[in-house]
């Protein structure tokens, strides 16, 4: 990932269409989200807002809002 930052104190921000590499495969957030079966917003939040590692973001199951 090559994130773009506004300043040294701001959180990481991805460049539009930024590619994320995992297990030798490179895709953008939306493609990874479809493949992993989680929301792109969830994936974005995990990586860029909560600053999780890519592995943790990709392997942690989503809670899902409609599950009982």
C-alpha positions in Angstrom: 0.0 0.0 0.0 1.2 3.5 -0.8 -1.0 5.7 1.3 -1.2 9.4 0.9 -1.0 11.7 3.9 -2.1 15.3 4.4 0.4 16.0 7.1 2.6 14.0 9.4 -0.1 14.1 12.1 -3.1 13.0 9.9 -4.3 9.4 9.5 -3.3 7.4 6.4 -5.4 8.1 3.3 -5.2 5.9 0.3 -4.8 7.2 -3.2 -7.9 6.6 -5.3 -7.8 3.1 -6.5 -4.8 2.2 -4.4 -3.7 -1.4 -4.8 -3.4 -3.6 -1.7 -1.1 -6.7 -2.0 -1.9 -9.8 0.0 -0.6 -13.3 -0.6 0.9 -12.3 -3.9 -2.3 -10.8 -5.3 -2.9 -7.1 -5.8 -6.4 -5.5 -5.9 -8.2 -2.4 -4.8 -10.4 -2.2 -1.6 -13.6 -2.9 -3.5 -12.3 -6.0 -5.3 -10.9 -7.4 -2.0 -14.1 -6.7 -0.2 -16.1 -8.6 -2.8 -13.7 -11.5 -2.7 -13.7 -11.6 1.1 -17.4 -11.1 1.5 -17.2 -8.0 3.6 -18.2 -4.4 3.1 -15.7 -2.1 1.4 -16.4 0.4 4.2 -15.6 -2.1 6.8 -12.3 -3.0 5.1 -11.4 0.6 4.6 -12.1 1.4 8.2 -10.0 -1.5 9.5 -7.0 -0.6 7.4 -7.0 3.2 7.3 -9.0 4.4 10.3 -8.2 1.7 12.9 -4.8 1.0 11.3 -5.1 -2.8 11.4 -2.5 -4.9 9.5 -3.6 -6.1 6.1 -3.6 -9.7 7.4 -5.8 -8.9 10.4 -8.2 -6.8 8.3 -8.6 -9.5 5.8 -8.9 -12.5 8.2 -11.1 -11.1 10.9 -14.7 -12.1 10.3 -17.2 -9.3 9.9 -19.9 -9.1 12.6 -22.6 -8.3 10.1 -25.6 -6.1 11.1 -28.3 -8.6 10.1 -27.0 -11.7 11.7 -28.9 -13.2 14.7 
